[in-house]
Amino acid sequence: MTDTTPAPSALVSGEVNNSTLIMGRTGSGKSAVLATLIRWVWETYHKVTVLCTTDGGGYPQPVQALVREGLARVFRMRSRSGIDDALALETCILASRGYLPARIDPLTGNCDPDARMVPPQIPVFDAIGEQGQVLCTEYTEALALQHSAQVVRRFAPNKGFEQIGAYVFDGLTSTGNWIVDDLAARQGRAELAGEKGAIGGIVMSGGLKIGGGNRAHVGFGQRRVQQMVLNAQTIPNLVVPVCFTSLLLDTSDDASLLVT
């Protein structure tokens, strides 16, 4: 019997126009589900998955095994920022655009503080002849002009990014908290004005100064998390939608009924 089921075709850039969110309580297996996605992306498309994480809980053994196999590349985003968390916001926003550090430890996912972030695609220039034929691809613009050719500018995957087919951001909740921590540190350095934190001052420990968080900081962090989700939908050359994980908040209403 012949199998008539068509093989899945990789989505071209522009077709991956939404995101997936996995929500659950701590220890419910959110990160473990990612192992299934990582394995499927490799077996189906022979592409690796980038796992960007700010979560302090790490990632489970099934994901660790895939990292050792080379099917997943981990980026521990907090490793790029120093003790004052001054690069938390930049790291989050750039990572949500598909940027990665120029050098990452393949096993730990850590990078150097202040590591240079590399974009997923770069502009290249094709030299087009008088008859419309392609004389050369991925020219520098200046070299193409030297040959009196028409120059067509396009974007191509940066070196190493052509192997990537999926991005996963593990820990939207911890990412938002990290951004709020960044703002508290900035308030301690007197970079921010506005409402004072409930602690009523600045906590100093050696050379470290940390302010208290306020409602504006929380609102700012929530908007940046939303921005990250929208940014991630523009990461080029993916074969599946970007996947996020986050925690559930269990609380109760005025009638003492559980609200999730």
C-alpha positions as CSV (number, residue, x, y, z in Angstrom):
1,M,0.0,0.0,0.0
2,T,1.3,3.4,-1.0
3,D,1.3,6.1,1.6
4,T,-0.3,9.2,0.0
5,T,0.2,11.5,3.0
6,P,2.2,14.4,1.7
7,A,5.5,15.2,3.4
8,P,5.4,18.4,5.5
9,S,7.0,21.3,3.7
10,A,9.0,23.8,5.5
11,L,7.3,27.1,5.9
12,V,8.9,30.0,4.2
13,S,9.7,33.2,5.9
14,G,6.4,35.2,6.3
15,E,4.1,32.2,6.7
16,V,5.1,31.7,10.4
17,N,2.8,34.5,11.5
18,N,1.8,33.5,15.0
19,S,3.1,32.1,18.3
20,T,2.5,29.2,20.6
21,L,2.2,29.6,24.4
22,I,2.6,26.7,26.9
23,M,1.2,27.6,30.3
24,G,1.4,25.7,33.5
25,R,2.3,25.6,37.1
26,T,5.9,25.0,38.3
27,G,6.9,21.4,37.7
28,S,3.9,20.7,35.4
29,G,6.2,19.7,32.5
30,K,6.2,22.8,30.3
31,S,9.9,22.6,29.6
32,A,9.7,18.8,29.0
33,V,7.1,19.4,26.2
34,L,9.8,21.4,24.4
35,A,11.9,18.3,24.0
36,T,9.2,16.8,21.8
37,L,9.2,20.0,19.6
38,I,13.0,20.1,19.3
39,R,13.1,16.4,18.3
40,W,10.3,16.8,15.8
41,V,11.9,19.9,14.1
42,W,15.1,18.0,13.6
43,E,13.5,14.8,12.3
44,T,11.1,16.6,10.0
45,Y,13.3,19.5,8.7
46,H,16.8,18.7,9.9
47,K,16.9,22.1,11.6
48,V,18.1,22.9,15.1
49,T,16.1,24.8,17.7
50,V,17.3,27.8,19.7
51,L,16.2,27.7,23.4
52,C,16.4,31.2,25.0
53,T,15.9,31.0,28.7
54,T,15.8,33.3,31.7
55,D,14.2,30.7,34.0
56,G,16.1,29.9,37.1
57,G,14.7,26.3,37.1
58,G,16.9,25.3,34.2
59,Y,15.6,22.7,31.6
60,P,14.9,19.0,32.2
61,Q,17.1,16.0,31.3
62,P,15.3,15.3,28.0
63,V,16.2,18.8,26.7
64,Q,19.8,18.5,28.1
65,A,20.2,15.3,26.1
66,L,19.1,17.1,22.9
67,V,21.6,19.9,23.7
68,R,24.4,17.3,23.9
69,E,23.2,15.8,20.6
70,G,23.4,19.2,19.0
71,L,19.7,19.4,18.2
72,A,19.2,22.4,20.4
73,R,21.3,25.5,21.1
74,V,20.7,27.1,24.5
75,F,21.2,30.8,25.2
76,R,21.1,31.6,28.9
77,M,20.1,35.3,28.5
78,R,21.0,36.4,32.0
79,S,24.7,35.5,31.4
80,R,25.0,38.4,29.0
81,S,24.1,41.0,31.7
82,G,26.4,42.0,34.5
83,I,25.7,42.2,38.2
84,D,23.6,45.4,37.7
85,D,21.4,43.8,35.1
86,A,22.1,46.8,32.8
87,L,21.7,44.7,29.6
88,A,18.6,42.9,30.6
89,L,16.3,44.9,28.4
90,E,18.5,45.0,25.4
91,T,19.2,41.3,25.6
92,C,15.5,40.5,25.8
93,I,14.5,42.7,22.8
94,L,17.4,41.6,20.6
95,A,16.8,37.9,21.4
96,S,13.1,38.3,20.5
97,R,14.3,39.5,17.1
98,G,16.4,36.4,16.6
99,Y,19.8,37.8,17.6
100,L,22.2,35.6,19.4
101,P,25.6,36.2,21.0
102,A,28.6,35.8,18.7
103,R,30.0,33.1,21.0
104,I,28.0,30.8,23.3
105,D,29.3,27.8,25.4
106,P,27.4,25.0,23.6
107,L,26.9,22.9,26.8
108,T,26.0,25.6,29.4
109,G,24.4,28.2,27.1
110,N,26.3,31.0,28.8
111,C,28.1,33.8,27.0
112,D,30.5,36.5,28.1
113,P,29.0,39.6,29.7
114,D,28.5,42.3,27.2
115,A,28.8,39.8,24.4
116,R,28.2,41.1,20.9
117,M,24.7,40.2,19.5
118,V,24.6,38.9,15.9
119,P,21.5,39.3,13.7
120,P,19.9,36.3,12.1
121,Q,20.2,37.8,8.6
122,I,22.4,40.3,6.9
123,P,22.2,42.3,3.7
124,V,23.9,40.9,0.6
125,F,24.2,42.2,-2.9
126,D,23.7,40.4,-6.2
127,A,25.4,41.6,-9.4
128,I,22.9,41.5,-12.4
129,G,24.2,41.7,-15.9
130,E,22.7,43.7,-18.8
131,Q,20.6,40.7,-20.0
132,G,19.3,40.1,-16.5
133,Q,21.7,37.2,-15.8
134,V,23.1,36.9,-12.3
135,L,26.8,37.6,-12.5
136,C,27.6,36.8,-8.9
137,T,25.7,36.5,-5.7
138,E,26.6,37.8,-2.2
139,Y,28.8,40.5,-3.6
140,T,29.8,43.5,-1.6
141,E,28.0,46.5,-3.0
142,A,31.3,48.3,-3.9
143,L,32.7,45.3,-5.8
144,A,29.5,44.9,-7.8
145,L,29.6,48.5,-8.8
146,Q,33.2,48.1,-10.0
147,H,31.9,45.6,-12.6
148,S,29.3,48.1,-13.9
149,A,26.6,45.7,-12.9
150,Q,23.1,46.4,-11.5
151,V,23.1,45.8,-7.8
152,V,20.2,44.1,-6.1
153,R,20.1,44.2,-2.4
154,R,18.5,41.3,-0.4
155,F,18.8,39.6,2.9
156,A,20.3,36.2,3.6
157,P,20.8,34.1,6.7
158,N,23.9,35.0,8.7
159,K,26.6,32.4,9.0
160,G,25.3,29.6,11.2
161,F,21.7,30.8,11.3
162,E,20.8,28.8,8.1
163,Q,20.8,25.7,10.4
164,I,18.1,27.2,12.7
165,G,14.5,26.3,12.2
166,A,12.8,27.1,15.5
167,Y,13.0,29.5,18.5
168,V,11.8,28.7,22.0
169,F,11.6,31.2,24.8
170,D,11.4,29.3,28.1
171,G,10.1,31.6,30.9
172,L,8.0,34.6,29.9
173,T,7.2,35.1,33.6
174,S,10.9,35.2,34.7
175,T,11.7,37.4,31.7
176,G,9.2,40.0,32.8
177,N,10.6,39.8,36.4
178,W,14.1,40.2,35.0
179,I,13.1,43.4,33.2
180,V,11.5,44.7,36.4
181,D,14.7,43.9,38.3
182,D,16.6,45.9,35.7
183,L,14.4,48.9,36.4
184,A,14.9,48.6,40.1
185,A,18.6,48.7,39.6
186,R,18.3,51.8,37.4
187,Q,16.2,53.5,40.1
188,G,19.0,52.7,42.5
189,R,21.5,54.4,40.2
190,A,19.1,57.4,40.0
191,E,18.5,56.9,36.3
192,L,14.7,56.9,36.9
193,A,12.4,59.3,38.6
194,G,8.7,58.9,39.4
195,E,6.9,56.9,42.1
196,K,9.2,55.6,44.9
197,G,9.1,52.0,45.9
198,A,7.3,50.8,49.1
199,I,10.7,50.3,50.8
200,G,11.1,54.1,50.8
201,G,14.6,54.4,49.7
202,I,17.7,52.7,48.0
203,V,19.3,49.6,49.3
204,M,23.1,49.8,49.3
205,S,25.4,46.9,49.6
206,G,29.0,47.7,48.8
207,G,29.0,49.3,45.4
208,L,25.6,47.9,44.6
209,K,22.5,50.2,44.8
210,I,19.0,48.8,44.2
211,G,15.8,50.7,44.4
212,G,12.3,49.4,45.1
213,G,10.0,48.4,42.3
214,N,6.7,50.3,41.7
215,R,3.6,49.9,39.7
216,A,5.0,51.7,36.7
217,H,7.9,49.2,36.6
218,V,5.5,46.3,36.5
219,G,3.5,47.8,33.7
220,F,6.7,48.5,31.7
221,G,7.8,44.9,32.1
222,Q,4.4,43.6,31.0
223,R,4.5,45.7,27.8
224,R,8.1,44.6,27.0
225,V,7.0,41.0,27.3
226,Q,4.2,41.7,24.9
227,Q,6.7,43.4,22.6
228,M,8.9,40.3,22.7
229,V,6.0,38.1,21.6
230,L,5.2,40.4,18.7
231,N,8.9,40.8,17.7
232,A,9.4,37.0,17.6
233,Q,6.8,36.7,14.8
234,T,9.3,38.5,12.5
235,I,12.2,36.1,13.1
236,P,13.1,34.9,9.5
237,N,13.4,31.4,8.0
238,L,11.6,29.5,10.7
239,V,9.7,26.2,10.0
240,V,7.4,26.4,13.1
241,P,5.9,29.3,15.0
242,V,7.9,30.6,17.9
243,C,7.1,28.9,21.2
244,F,6.9,30.5,24.7
245,T,6.3,29.1,28.1
246,S,4.9,30.9,31.2
247,L,3.6,30.2,34.7
248,L,0.0,30.2,35.7
249,L,-1.1,32.5,38.6
250,D,-3.5,30.9,41.0
251,T,-5.4,33.3,43.2
252,S,-9.0,33.8,44.5
253,D,-11.7,36.4,43.9
254,D,-13.9,38.2,46.5
255,A,-16.0,35.1,46.9
256,S,-12.9,33.0,47.7
257,L,-13.3,31.1,44.4
258,L,-10.1,29.9,42.7
259,V,-9.1,32.0,39.7
260,T,-6.3,30.9,37.3
